[in-house]
């Protein structure tokens, strides 16, 4: 019984994360990257399906990643928690 509850909890968190990621993406990212993540940003690249999104988002937040977009990205993701970044990255990775 405990194993079933644990499995349900994990899937529930994953579903919640995906929903949160989609909502955050819409609010923080879609303006520049498009609703589907396929619009080329200032850097000229689409982000849909980017498996390294969490590393990049974390780097932007910490100031260790990015070039001319660093300040813009830092402003865009300011106020997002590490869990928020994970949710957004998961959502970005799921976009095809």
Buried (B, 14 or more C-beta within 10 A) or exposed (E): EEEEEEEEEEEEEEEEBBEBBBBBBEEBBBEBBBEEBEBEBEEEEBBBEBEEBBEBBBBBBEEEBBEEBBEBBBEBBEEBEEEBBBBBBBBBBEBE
